[in-house]
Amino acid sequence: FENLDEIKEIPGIDVIFVGPLDLSASVGRITDTASREVQDIMREVPERLKGSGIMAGTTLTDVGDIQEKIDWGYRYINVGSPLAYGVKVLQGHLDVLREYRS
């Protein structure tokens, strides 16, 4: 993050990807992707990239988080993984079935 201004000057870069989980570890808040430090940096990256021709990218699964990051200027977004969505669906099915047997 500290070198973002230098990195964005390198020719041929189309996207700078900000991984919230990696970022949380880098700022000493391991897995706390909602921490102020992580969110402040995530908000600042697209601002610093404006006018450079480089898109800000990230990966998220929560629809509300995705909408927020779009509003912040993120344009390249990985919206989750098949494993994460599969686990969520499976958990929902198990919850329904457990309640059904009660």
MOURTA-V766184 format. One line per field, one symbol per residue. ss: DSSP state (a for helix, b for strand, c for the rest). psi: psi as a letter, one per 20 degrees, with the letter a starting at -180 (. if undefined). burial: I if it has 16 or more other C-alpha atoms within 10 Angstrom, else O. A space follows every 50 residues. Layout:
ss: ???
psi: ???
burial: ???
//
This chain:
ss: cccaaaacccccccbbbbcaaaaaaacccccccccaaaaaaaaaaaaaac ccccbbbbbcccaaaaaaaaaacbbbbbcccaaaaaaaaaaaaaaaaaaa ac
psi: ghjghggiipqiphpopoohggghhhjjlpimijqggghgghhhghgiip iijpqpqrprhpgghggghghijpiopolaqhgghgggggggghgghghh i.
burial: OOOOOOOIOOOOOOIIIIOIIOIIOOOOIOOIIOOOOIIOOIIOIIOOIO OOOIIIIIIIOOOOOIOOIIOIIIIIIOOOOOOOOOOOOOOOOOOOOOOO OO
//
